Amino acid sequence: MMETNMVFFFAPSRRHYSRLAALILAAGLAIAAPTYADTSAVLNTAAYPAPPSELYPQLFSAVQTSQVFEDGKTFVDALPKGRPAAIEAEYLRTKERPGFALADFVRQHFELPQDDPDAYVSDRSQSLQQHIAGLWPHLTQQPAKTSAASSLLPLPQPYVVPGGRFREVYYWDSYFTMLGLLQNGKPQLIRAMVDNFASLIDRYGHIPNGNRSYYLSRSQPPFYFKMVGLLSTQDPAAAYARYLPQLRREYGFWMDGERGLKPGTAYRRVVALADGAVLNRYYDDRAVPRDESYAEDVNLARQSGRQPAEVYRDIRAGAESGWDFSSRWFADGKTLATIETTAILPVDLNSLLYGLENAIRLGCERVRDLACNGDFKQRAERRRVAVQKYMWDEAGGYYVDYQWRKQQSTARPGAAAFYPLFAGIAEPVQAARVAQWAGKELLKPHGIVTTPVDSGQQWDAPNGWAPLQWIAVDGLNRYGLHAQARDIATRWMGKVQQVYAGSGKLVEKYDVVGSGAKAGGGEYALQDGFGWTNGVAMQLMTLYPELKRP
């Protein structure tokens, strides 16, 4: 198996991007355009604003490696009080002087983000649904102009953030948040967020992980078509037609390099298998430490014994997956240092892209673009066949990721097995077998665990996450497996209600195995707020009114 990568061993500026493009073209390695009519999806890195690691590189490295702040995200979210170049020059001029204190220098030259977890005090007399309805205004950010030095990418309309350290909008989180906004009668806010994401696609060719400059080199699971569908739940094709340019352009981002890709090779997010089937993987266009987790990534690469750029790319690709991090991505099934995300064809990603292909097909049908309609009908069918061939485990009765370099299953199944049900790829008998397998391996007292493995990572047991509960419930209901769906919803909402009764909060993730309130693992402390938990809880209480408590 061979691979063609765009490897950035430094944090390139816009000038560097232009030079890099020239070198690529001179070497005869022109970036392939998509095979369909819309060719505007080719990577437009020239439009990317520089991240903090590039604006003041030596100061940035010093702050992050010395861990001035417990959370590496604090500094990259800070706002410089002056020109970054001037701050960098001042740092270089003064850092060796007697009495110089790095932390003091940073506080003098930057406005630090302020997180006050006690700013919103819940009213314990309120029901959970009342609490969620009252929480949305506190999680809603208004559009605001930002300086060129800010890492925040401006958005034209209001948007909902998850909460806690997550001060910006996040891509895949937002779909699950919107489920709650829909049930709370906030269609205008849903449309505002859909339009915000359209503006990001128009500017950058894709929806980044979040609206920060340091997130621009990657995306997240492509739920945008599902968000668009919420705008017209009775006739989603009408909404797909309205946002067809953005849907097609996002598809072009995921499929960039598809044309002419030889079997057994990969380019960016596209992999051509030996039989010519084309499937997708998570990826990142940079192979350097993440700005927001710089010290952690540098230390991991050093400990791994692997090529640093390889580790950085796989870590970043894991962040694009949303499952950062999980034994699902580890070659040995246990250790973060063995992460191999780019070697894996994920069943969730390819199920969502099947959904995107069908959304584009319906949108094209509505606008009477017959050629587009036929093209995407064929694309969706080819992907369905490939998912069934490479990702269905007949012996186990579940869907699982495929390791394309080794040409074999990863044999590490988890809650992603529900995605082919959610997207409508599974046959009824397969859906029933997934339900049976999950009932034995994933279903716990308080919902489904992310994977059966307890690795210490946050996207493994004993943790359960709101989005995966909804994917499972919705997927099972799609195939008429209503009892299993209701069981998962009931167990999950019991835990959410328990934690709310005890703390007055909804949190990012839950321990669904034990009776304790807090889930663990991950690179940061448990966050409360919390956008997607609010959204899924509201959706489940609407679907199953008996889950509401006074």
RODO-2510 file (C-alpha; in nm, 4 decimals, decimal comma):
residues 550
     n   res          X          Y          Z
     1     m     0,0000     0,0000     0,0000
     2     m     0,1299     0,3436    -0,0926
     3     e     0,0363     0,6878     0,0201
     4     t     0,0755     1,0417    -0,1088
     5     n     0,0743     1,2902     0,1759
     6     m     0,0826     1,6657     0,2090
     7     v     0,3279     1,6804     0,5000
     8     f     0,3891     2,0147     0,6681
     9     f     0,6867     1,9879     0,9044
    10     f     0,6420     2,3494     1,0105
    11     a     0,3576     2,5901     1,0700
    12     p     0,3403     2,7534     0,7278
    13     s     0,2399     3,1120     0,6663
    14     r     0,0318     3,2201     0,3721
    15     r     0,3547     3,3054     0,1909
    16     h     0,4890     2,9583     0,2679
    17     y     0,1674     2,7993     0,1427
    18     s     0,2074     2,9779    -0,1886
    19     r     0,5676     2,8617    -0,2166
    20     l     0,4646     2,5098    -0,1250
    21     a     0,1990     2,5084    -0,3935
    22     a     0,4546     2,6247    -0,6489
    23     l     0,6937     2,3474    -0,5469
    24     i     0,4191     2,0880    -0,5716
    25     l     0,3272     2,2021    -0,9191
    26     a     0,6904     2,2170    -1,0266
    27     a     0,7366     1,8590    -0,9129
    28     g     0,4425     1,7453    -1,1202
    29     l     0,2298     1,6639    -0,8181
    30     a    -0,0663     1,8865    -0,8953
    31     i    -0,3594     1,8512    -0,6598
    32     a    -0,6314     1,6571    -0,8372
    33     a    -0,9662     1,8300    -0,8766
    34     p    -1,2870     1,6485    -0,7838
    35     t    -1,4319     1,4298    -1,0571
    36     y    -1,7704     1,6028    -1,0550
    37     a    -1,8660     1,9445    -1,1867
    38     d    -1,7885     2,1592    -0,8815
    39     t    -1,4109     2,2063    -0,8849
    40     s    -1,4074     2,4860    -0,6285
    41     a    -1,3448     2,2404    -0,3471
    42     v    -0,9693     2,2213    -0,4020
    43     l    -0,7816     2,3124    -0,0841
    44     n    -0,7482     2,6879    -0,0505
    45     t    -0,4835     2,7152     0,2178
    46     a    -0,3919     3,0675     0,1056
    47     a    -0,7088     3,1874     0,2793
    48     y    -0,6151     3,0317     0,6115
    49     p    -0,5234     3,2807     0,8846
    50     a    -0,2066     3,1933     1,0731
    51     p    -0,2502     3,0016     1,4013
    52     p    -0,0813     3,1168     1,7248
    53     s     0,2119     2,8776     1,6741
    54     e     0,3033     3,0784     1,3653
    55     l     0,2204     3,4293     1,4839
    56     y     0,4746     3,4229     1,7686
    57     p     0,6568     3,0892     1,7266
    58     q     0,9328     3,1120     1,9884
    59     l     0,7111     3,2620     2,2558
    60     f     0,4452     3,0042     2,1743
    61     s     0,6889     2,7135     2,2076
    62     a     0,8219     2,8467     2,5380
    63     v     0,4771     2,8953     2,6896
    64     q     0,3405     2,5592     2,5809
    65     t     0,6451     2,3439     2,6552
    66     s     0,6917     2,4974     3,0000
    67     q     0,3162     2,4579     3,0568
    68     v     0,2586     2,8048     3,1936
    69     f    -0,1095     2,7114     3,1909
    70     e    -0,2449     2,3773     3,3055
    71     d    -0,4606     2,3623     2,9929
    72     g    -0,2716     2,4235     2,6673
    73     k    -0,5886     2,5624     2,5138
    74     t    -0,5761     2,8679     2,7416
    75     f    -0,2865     3,0346     2,5630
    76     v    -0,4056     2,9668     2,2075
    77     d    -0,7408     3,1243     2,2954
    78     a    -0,5733     3,4329     2,4473
    79     l    -0,5938     3,7617     2,2607
    80     p    -0,2674     3,9520     2,1984
    81     k    -0,2834     4,3112     2,3215
    82     g    -0,0508     4,4283     2,0449
    83     r     0,0914     4,3175     1,7135
    84     p     0,2095     3,9551     1,7383
    85     a     0,5411     4,0355     1,5691
    86     a     0,6092     4,3125     1,8202
    87     i     0,5230     4,0851     2,1130
    88     e     0,7544     3,8163     1,9753
    89     a     1,0359     4,0683     1,9330
    90     e     0,9846     4,1971     2,2869
    91     y     0,9995     3,8439     2,4201
    92     l     1,3242     3,7674     2,2358
    93     r     1,4772     4,0934     2,3605
    94     t     1,3866     4,0461     2,7268
    95     k     1,3720     3,6722     2,7941
    96     e     1,7354     3,6485     2,9108
    97     r     1,7190     3,9476     3,1431
    98     p     1,7510     3,8852     3,5169
    99     g     1,4130     3,8477     3,6826
   100     f     1,2266     3,7709     3,3600
   101     a     0,9146     3,5661     3,4353
   102     l     0,7421     3,4042     3,1393
   103     a     0,4020     3,3867     3,3077
   104     d     0,4152     3,7564     3,3938
   105     f     0,5179     3,8433     3,0380
   106     v     0,2204     3,6540     2,8981
   107     r    -0,0255     3,8200     3,1337
   108     q     0,1170     4,1594     3,0439
   109     h     0,0821     4,1102     2,6689
   110     f    -0,2300     3,8928     2,6379
   111     e    -0,5923     3,8999     2,7444
   112     l    -0,6560     3,5532     2,8829
   113     p    -0,9914     3,3775     2,8365
   114     q    -1,2057     3,3879     3,1454
   115     d    -1,3956     3,0777     3,2482
   116     d    -1,6237     3,1111     3,5483
   117     p    -1,7957     2,7767     3,6121
   118     d    -2,0146     2,9365     3,8777
   119     a    -2,1421     3,2175     3,6544
   120     y    -2,4591     3,0200     3,5839
   121     v    -2,6245     2,8782     3,8944
   122     s    -2,8997     2,6304     3,8220
   123     d    -3,2327     2,6396     4,0001
   124     r    -3,2679     2,2950     4,1564
   125     s    -3,6452     2,3365     4,1710
   126     q    -3,6605     2,3290     3,7911
   127     s    -3,7152     2,0098     3,5961
   128     l    -3,4392     1,8965     3,3640
   129     q    -3,6291     2,0163     3,0584
   130     q    -3,6822     2,3591     3,2172
   131     h    -3,3128     2,3769     3,3038
   132     i    -3,2088     2,2982     2,9467
   133     a    -3,4480     2,5544     2,8004
   134     g    -3,3048     2,8196     3,0316
   135     l    -2,9461     2,7227     2,9612
   136     w    -2,9439     2,7910     2,5854
   137     p    -2,9040     3,1708     2,6202
   138     h    -2,5973     3,1178     2,8399
   139     l    -2,4365     2,8942     2,5756
   140     t    -2,5225     3,1246     2,2849
   141     q    -2,2503     3,3527     2,1516
   142     q    -2,3303     3,6641     1,9505
   143     p    -2,1374     3,7470     1,6337
   144     a    -1,8539     3,9830     1,7008
   145     k    -1,5648     4,1299     1,5089
   146     t    -1,2302     3,9788     1,5957
   147     s    -0,8830     4,1159     1,5466
   148     a    -0,6511     3,9636     1,2906
   149     a    -0,4392     3,8301     1,5763
   150     s    -0,7265     3,6435     1,7411
   151     s    -0,7429     3,2688     1,6884
   152     l    -1,1229     3,2965     1,6783
   153     l    -1,2719     3,2831     1,3281
   154     p    -1,5615     3,5309     1,3090
   155     l    -1,9089     3,4047     1,2266
   156     p    -2,1901     3,6223     1,0910
   157     q    -2,4729     3,4978     1,3124
   158     p    -2,5291     3,3716     1,6699
   159     y    -2,4132     3,0217     1,7589
   160     v    -2,4201     2,7795     2,0503
   161     v    -2,0962     2,6612     2,2114
   162     p    -2,0663     2,3382     2,4122
   163     g    -1,9583     2,5073     2,7367
   164     g    -1,6606     2,4990     2,9739
   165     r    -1,3237     2,5253     2,7980
   166     f    -1,5004     2,4964     2,4629
   167     r    -1,5560     2,8661     2,3909
   168     e    -1,6167     2,8273     2,0168
   169     v    -1,8602     2,6378     1,7991
   170     y    -1,7684     2,2773     1,7193
   171     y    -1,8694     2,1017     1,4029
   172     w    -2,0185     1,7650     1,4915
   173     d    -2,1310     1,8755     1,8382
   174     s    -2,3637     2,1242     1,6750
   175     y    -2,5928     1,8682     1,5119
   176     f    -2,6782     1,7118     1,8475
   177     t    -2,7143     2,0547     2,0035
   178     m    -2,9585     2,1465     1,7252
   179     l    -3,1802     1,8487     1,8135
   180     g    -3,2492     2,0198     2,1447
   181     l    -3,2906     2,3616     1,9881
   182     l    -3,5524     2,2115     1,7568
   183     q    -3,7488     2,0694     2,0485
   184     n    -3,7195     2,3992     2,2374
   185     g    -3,8695     2,5940     1,9476
   186     k    -3,5591     2,7744     1,8264
   187     p    -3,5614     2,7261     1,4465
   188     q    -3,4061     3,0686     1,3870
   189     l    -3,0998     2,9753     1,5913
   190     i    -3,0709     2,6470     1,3996
   191     r    -3,0815     2,8364     1,0696
   192     a    -2,8251     3,0851     1,1997
   193     m    -2,5866     2,8009     1,2815
   194     v    -2,6468     2,6309     0,9460
   195     d    -2,5677     2,9621     0,7753
   196     n    -2,2569     3,0064     0,9894
   197     f    -2,1278     2,6703     0,8721
   198     a    -2,2145     2,7645     0,5138
   199     s    -2,0010     3,0757     0,5567
   200     l    -1,7085     2,8629     0,6762
   201     i    -1,7453     2,6357     0,3726
   202     d    -1,7575     2,9397     0,1452
   203     r    -1,4424     3,0853     0,3028
   204     y    -1,2300     2,7754     0,3561
   205     g    -1,3800     2,4967     0,1460
   206     h    -1,4819     2,2921     0,4490
   207     i    -1,6161     2,3158     0,8026
   208     p    -1,3205     2,3140     1,0417
   209     n    -1,3111     2,1228     1,3683
   210     g    -1,4137     2,4520     1,5358
   211     n    -1,4041     2,8213     1,4513
   212     r    -1,0398     2,8687     1,5514
   213     s    -0,7430     2,9251     1,3231
   214     y    -0,5616     2,6312     1,4811
   215     y    -0,8472     2,3985     1,3815
   216     l    -0,8505     2,4893     1,0128
   217     s    -0,6366     2,2021     0,8851
   218     r    -0,8976     1,9437     0,9798
   219     s    -1,2725     1,8967     0,9882
   220     q    -1,4945     1,6648     1,1948
   221     p    -1,7548     1,3954     1,1187
   222     p    -1,9620     1,5416     0,8313
   223     f    -2,3018     1,6001     0,9912
   224     y    -2,3739     1,9194     0,7979
   225     f    -2,6309     1,7526     0,5716
   226     k    -2,8176     1,6353     0,8819
   227     m    -2,8208     1,9916     1,0176
   228     v    -2,9539     2,1200     0,6857
   229     g    -3,2256     1,8541     0,6978
   230     l    -3,3505     1,9941     1,0298
   231     l    -3,4498     2,3136     0,8505
   232     s    -3,7260     2,1279     0,6684
   233     t    -3,7987     1,8033     0,8486
   234     q    -4,1081     1,7341     0,6369
   235     d    -3,9280     1,7976     0,3089
   236     p    -3,5500     1,7803     0,3610
   237     a    -3,4871     1,7775    -0,0154
   238     a    -3,6007     2,1403    -0,0254
   239     a    -3,3338     2,2345     0,2292
   240     y    -3,0719     2,0253     0,0482
   241     a    -3,1499     2,2119    -0,2726
   242     r    -3,1083     2,5487    -0,1009
   243     y    -2,7674     2,4557     0,0424
   244     l    -2,6582     2,2419    -0,2509
   245     p    -2,3465     2,4501    -0,3326
   246     q    -2,2162     2,4117     0,0221
   247     l    -2,3029     2,0425     0,0432
   248     r    -2,1196     1,9748    -0,2811
   249     r    -1,8227     2,1801    -0,1803
   250     e    -1,7914     1,9980     0,1522
   251     y    -1,8118     1,6697    -0,0355
   252     g    -1,5296     1,7921    -0,2568
   253     f    -1,3171     1,8525     0,0512
   254     w    -1,3587     1,4934     0,1657
   255     m    -1,3069     1,3524    -0,1852
   256     d    -1,0143     1,5719    -0,2926
   257     g    -0,7595     1,3609    -0,4821
   258     e    -1,0100     1,0928    -0,5820
   259     r    -0,9522     1,1291    -0,9554
   260     g    -0,6726     0,9115    -1,0838
   261     l    -0,5923     0,7600    -0,7462
   262     k    -0,4406     0,4185    -0,8100
   263     p    -0,5641     0,1110    -0,6208
   264     g    -0,3712     0,0591    -0,3011
   265     t    -0,2864     0,4284    -0,2594
   266     a    -0,4160     0,7172    -0,0512
   267     y    -0,4271     1,0949    -0,0787
   268     r    -0,5471     1,3203     0,2006
   269     r    -0,8853     1,1769     0,3106
   270     v    -0,9346     0,9381     0,0169
   271     v    -0,8155     0,5770    -0,0082
   272     a    -0,8431     0,3551    -0,3161
   273     l    -0,8576    -0,0134    -0,2254
   274     a    -0,7164    -0,3003    -0,4265
   275     d    -1,0457    -0,3649    -0,6089
   276     g    -1,0792     0,0041    -0,7015
   277     a    -1,3364     0,0844    -0,4336
   278     v    -1,2884     0,4324    -0,2860
   279     l    -1,3509     0,4958     0,0827
   280     n    -1,2504     0,7700     0,3231
   281     r    -1,0394     0,8164     0,6331
   282     y    -0,9818     1,0871     0,8910
   283     y    -0,6772     1,3020     0,8233
   284     d    -0,5200     1,6400     0,8919
   285     d    -0,3372     1,8586     0,6428
   286     r    -0,0624     1,9371     0,8927
   287     a     0,1876     1,7024     1,0580
   288     v     0,2983     1,9150     1,3526
   289     p     0,1923     1,9213     1,7187
   290     r    -0,1546     2,0583     1,7819
   291     d    -0,1456     2,4195     1,9027
   292     e    -0,3919     2,3438     2,1820
   293     s    -0,2069     2,0305     2,3028
   294     y     0,1477     2,1134     2,2007
   295     a     0,3370     1,9801     2,5037
   296     e     0,1346     1,6589     2,5132
   297     d     0,1956     1,5881     2,1446
   298     v     0,5694     1,6599     2,1605
   299     n     0,6076     1,4302     2,4604
   300     l     0,4022     1,1549     2,2972
   301     a     0,6076     1,1665     1,9772
   302     r     0,9281     1,1506     2,1791
   303     q     0,8094     0,8494     2,3783
   304     s     0,6674     0,6626     2,0786
   305     g     0,9968     0,5927     1,9004
   306     r     0,8188     0,6710     1,5728
   307     q     0,8721     0,9481     1,3204
   308     p     0,7293     1,2600     1,4914
   309     a     0,5415     1,3796     1,1819
   310     e     0,3671     1,0427     1,1567
   311     v     0,2543     1,0597     1,5192
   312     y     0,1382     1,4197     1,4851
   313     r    -0,0659     1,3402     1,1739
   314     d    -0,2372     1,0432     1,3396
   315     i    -0,3079     1,2404     1,6578
   316     r    -0,4599     1,5218     1,4538
   317     a    -0,6613     1,2746     1,2463
   318     g    -0,7929     1,1289     1,5709
   319     a    -0,9043     1,4785     1,6664
   320     e    -1,0845     1,5090     1,3317
   321     s    -1,2752     1,1904     1,4156
   322     g    -1,4186     1,3479     1,7314
   323     w    -1,3076     1,0354     1,9200
   324     d    -0,9975     1,1892     2,0736
   325     f    -0,8867     0,9487     2,1916
   326     s    -0,9885     0,5831     2,1816
   327     s    -0,8355     0,2350     2,1658
   328     r    -1,0230     0,2192     1,8375
   329     w    -0,7310     0,4047     1,6768
   330     f    -0,4442     0,2200     1,8504
   331     a    -0,2504    -0,0484     1,6642
   332     d    -0,2047    -0,2471     1,9857
   333     g    -0,5560    -0,1642     2,1099
   334     k    -0,4139    -0,0172     2,4309
   335     t    -0,1507     0,2530     2,3878
   336     l    -0,1833     0,6062     2,2519
   337     a     0,1729     0,5954     2,1189
   338     t     0,0614     0,3305     1,8658
   339     i    -0,2134     0,5517     1,7214
   340     e    -0,2703     0,4775     1,3507
   341     t    -0,5792     0,6801     1,2601
   342     t    -0,4750     0,7479     0,9009
   343     a    -0,4363     0,3728     0,8391
   344     i    -0,8015     0,3139     0,9270
   345     l    -1,1155     0,3457     0,7158
   346     p    -1,3809     0,4328     0,9771
   347     v    -1,7309     0,2942     0,9508
   348     d    -1,8890     0,6102     1,0949
   349     l    -1,7206     0,8471     0,8494
   350     n    -1,8138     0,6384     0,5483
   351     s    -2,1718     0,5974     0,6685
   352     l    -2,2044     0,9752     0,7023
   353     l    -2,0569     1,0318     0,3567
   354     y    -2,3138     0,7857     0,2209
   355     g    -2,5750     1,0084     0,3816
   356     l    -2,4150     1,3182     0,2295
   357     e    -2,4119     1,1587    -0,1154
   358     n    -2,7824     1,0836    -0,0880
   359     a    -2,8565     1,4352     0,0389
   360     i    -2,6778     1,5823    -0,2638
   361     r    -2,8651     1,3384    -0,4885
   362     l    -3,1983     1,4577    -0,3503
   363     g    -3,0974     1,8222    -0,3755
   364     c    -2,9919     1,7770    -0,7370
   365     e    -3,3171     1,5981    -0,8127
   366     r    -3,5119     1,8907    -0,6688
   367     v    -3,3286     2,1437    -0,8896
   368     r    -3,3632     1,9065    -1,1883
   369     d    -2,9907     1,8503    -1,2337
   370     l    -3,0244     1,5014    -1,3756
   371     a    -2,6537     1,4465    -1,4367
   372     c    -2,5696     1,5298    -1,0760
   373     n    -2,8570     1,3177    -0,9505
   374     g    -2,7354     1,0169    -1,1477
   375     d    -2,3734     1,0690    -1,0447
   376     f    -2,4478     1,0809    -0,6736
   377     k    -2,6896     0,7921    -0,6919
   378     q    -2,4030     0,5831    -0,8290
   379     r    -2,1580     0,7204    -0,5741
   380     a    -2,3859     0,6313    -0,2833
   381     e    -2,4424     0,2810    -0,4169
   382     r    -2,0701     0,2194    -0,4657
   383     r    -2,0027     0,3318    -0,1106
   384     r    -2,2820     0,1148     0,0281
   385     v    -2,1386    -0,1897    -0,1453
   386     a    -1,7873    -0,1114    -0,0214
   387     v    -1,8999    -0,0602     0,3399
   388     q    -2,0811    -0,3924     0,3315
   389     k    -1,7785    -0,5671     0,1831
   390     y    -1,5043    -0,4232     0,4012
   391     m    -1,6763    -0,3286     0,7259
   392     w    -1,9367    -0,5947     0,7991
   393     d    -1,8101    -0,8748     1,0231
   394     e    -2,0363    -1,1699     0,9491
   395     a    -1,8968    -1,3892     1,2238
   396     g    -1,9246    -1,1230     1,4920
   397     g    -2,2488    -0,9666     1,3765
   398     y    -2,1280    -0,6059     1,3812
   399     y    -1,9758    -0,3316     1,1670
   400     v    -1,6121    -0,2456     1,2309
   401     d    -1,3347    -0,0271     1,0854
   402     y    -1,0982    -0,1505     0,8144
   403     q    -0,7171    -0,1231     0,8313
   404     w    -0,6444    -0,0459     0,4685
   405     r    -0,2654    -0,0764     0,4853
   406     k    -0,2830    -0,4280     0,6298
   407     q    -0,5933    -0,5075     0,4236
   408     q    -0,7843    -0,6475     0,7197
   409     s    -1,0418    -0,5566     0,9819
   410     t    -0,9158    -0,3719     1,2871
   411     a    -1,1140    -0,6190     1,4994
   412     r    -1,1829    -0,3332     1,7444
   413     p    -1,5622    -0,2798     1,7282
   414     g    -1,7526    -0,0245     1,9302
   415     a    -2,0524     0,2076     1,9212
   416     a    -1,9578     0,3247     1,5702
   417     a    -2,1223    -0,0017     1,4618
   418     f    -2,4577     0,1782     1,4870
   419     y    -2,3732     0,4299     1,2124
   420     p    -2,4707     0,2038     0,9179
   421     l    -2,8113     0,1763     1,0860
   422     f    -2,8300     0,5530     1,1373
   423     a    -2,7424     0,6100     0,7693
   424     g    -2,9616     0,3305     0,6302
   425     i    -2,6810     0,1156     0,4894
   426     a    -2,7530    -0,1982     0,6932
   427     e    -2,9864    -0,4742     0,5833
   428     p    -3,2621    -0,5558     0,8362
   429     v    -3,0980    -0,8820     0,9397
   430     q    -2,7687    -0,6982     0,9950
   431     a    -2,9381    -0,4333     1,2068
   432     a    -3,0904    -0,7042     1,4256
   433     r    -2,7507    -0,8678     1,4698
   434     v    -2,5856    -0,5374     1,5608
   435     a    -2,8560    -0,4856     1,8230
   436     q    -2,7967    -0,8339     1,9613
   437     w    -2,4185    -0,7899     1,9703
   438     a    -2,4395    -0,4452     2,1298
   439     g    -2,6814    -0,5752     2,3913
   440     k    -2,4131    -0,8175     2,5054
   441     e    -2,0976    -0,6074     2,4584
   442     l    -2,1915    -0,2388     2,4869
   443     l    -2,5133    -0,2058     2,6874
   444     k    -2,4456    -0,1179     3,0500
   445     p    -2,6655    -0,0066     3,3411
   446     h    -2,6715     0,3558     3,2199
   447     g    -2,6494     0,3327     2,8408
   448     i    -2,3983     0,2116     2,5860
   449     v    -2,0229     0,2382     2,6342
   450     t    -1,8187     0,3791     2,3488
   451     t    -1,6084     0,0622     2,3200
   452     p    -1,5846    -0,2500     2,5370
   453     v    -1,2211    -0,1608     2,6234
   454     d    -1,1217     0,0240     2,9399
   455     s    -0,7977     0,1907     2,8259
   456     g    -0,8087     0,5069     3,0350
   457     q    -0,8955     0,7103     2,7238
   458     q    -1,2163     0,9122     2,7325
   459     w    -1,3662     0,7514     2,4201
   460     d    -1,3545     0,4048     2,5751
   461     a    -1,5331     0,2246     2,8582
   462     p    -1,6669     0,3065     3,1085
   463     n    -1,7681     0,6295     2,9388
   464     g    -2,0837     0,6919     2,7421
   465     w    -2,1438     0,9991     2,5265
   466     a    -2,4696     1,1677     2,4293
   467     p    -2,4122     1,1643     2,0506
   468     l    -2,3532     0,7898     2,0419
   469     q    -2,6639     0,7204     2,2495
   470     w    -2,8667     0,9132     1,9922
   471     i    -2,7004     0,7454     1,6933
   472     a    -2,7881     0,4077     1,8465
   473     v    -3,1458     0,5018     1,9386
   474     d    -3,2217     0,6611     1,6028
   475     g    -3,0547     0,3801     1,4082
   476     l    -3,2404     0,1073     1,5941
   477     n    -3,5750     0,2850     1,5530
   478     r    -3,5092     0,3166     1,1791
   479     y    -3,5109    -0,0639     1,1584
   480     g    -3,8104    -0,1166     1,3835
   481     l    -3,6010    -0,2292     1,6804
   482     h    -3,8000    -0,0088     1,9134
   483     a    -3,7620    -0,2028     2,2371
   484     q    -3,3831    -0,1948     2,2173
   485     a    -3,3873     0,1768     2,1317
   486     r    -3,6148     0,2584     2,4239
   487     d    -3,3983     0,0543     2,6608
   488     i    -3,0840     0,2530     2,5715
   489     a    -3,2709     0,5835     2,6018
   490     t    -3,4199     0,4892     2,9379
   491     r    -3,0879     0,3811     3,0860
   492     w    -2,9063     0,6886     2,9576
   493     m    -3,1664     0,9394     3,0712
   494     g    -3,1723     0,7758     3,4138
   495     k    -2,8037     0,8630     3,4528
   496     v    -2,8469     1,2153     3,3152
   497     q    -3,1354     1,2783     3,5554
   498     q    -2,9351     1,1317     3,8464
   499     v    -2,6388     1,3614     3,7859
   500     y    -2,8642     1,6633     3,7362
   501     a    -3,0468     1,5928     4,0604
   502     g    -2,7170     1,5709     4,2462
   503     s    -2,5273     1,8587     4,0861
   504     g    -2,7712     2,0758     3,8932
   505     k    -2,5595     2,0220     3,5805
   506     l    -2,5409     1,8366     3,2536
   507     v    -2,1915     1,7253     3,1633
   508     e    -1,9940     1,6286     2,8554
   509     k    -1,9766     1,2528     2,9199
   510     y    -2,0901     1,0021     3,1814
   511     d    -1,9693     0,6820     3,3424
   512     v    -2,2420     0,4461     3,2219
   513     v    -2,1051     0,1415     3,4040
   514     g    -2,0769     0,2541     3,7671
   515     s    -2,2988     0,4554     3,9968
   516     g    -2,0616     0,7529     4,0289
   517     a    -2,1405     1,0868     3,8657
   518     k    -1,8089     1,1629     3,6994
   519     a    -1,6529     1,0157     3,3900
   520     g    -1,2761     1,0214     3,3484
   521     g    -0,9961     0,9996     3,0946
   522     g    -0,8949     1,2481     2,8299
   523     e    -0,6638     1,5467     2,8089
   524     y    -0,8757     1,7845     3,0179
   525     a    -1,1112     1,7925     3,3165
   526     l    -1,4762     1,6945     3,2831
   527     q    -1,6686     1,9806     3,1231
   528     d    -2,0183     2,0941     3,2029
   529     g    -2,2584     2,2967     2,9949
   530     f    -2,3065     2,0947     2,7840
   531     g    -2,4354     2,1452     2,4314
   532     w    -2,4776     1,7974     2,2923
   533     t    -2,5943     1,6425     2,6187
   534     n    -2,8632     1,9122     2,6419
   535     g    -2,9689     1,8478     2,2843
   536     v    -2,9869     1,4702     2,3035
   537     a    -3,1628     1,4791     2,6412
   538     m    -3,4328     1,7098     2,5015
   539     q    -3,4725     1,4921     2,1928
   540     l    -3,5060     1,1738     2,3989
   541     m    -3,7555     1,3308     2,6424
   542     t    -3,9630     1,4412     2,3433
   543     l    -3,9468     1,0962     2,1839
   544     y    -4,0181     0,9215     2,5149
   545     p    -4,2262     1,1586     2,7335
   546     e    -4,2244     0,9095     3,0195
   547     l    -3,8554     0,9901     3,0700
   548     k    -3,9405     1,3392     3,1905
   549     r    -3,9399     1,4010     3,5623
   550     p    -4,1222     1,6799     3,7463
***
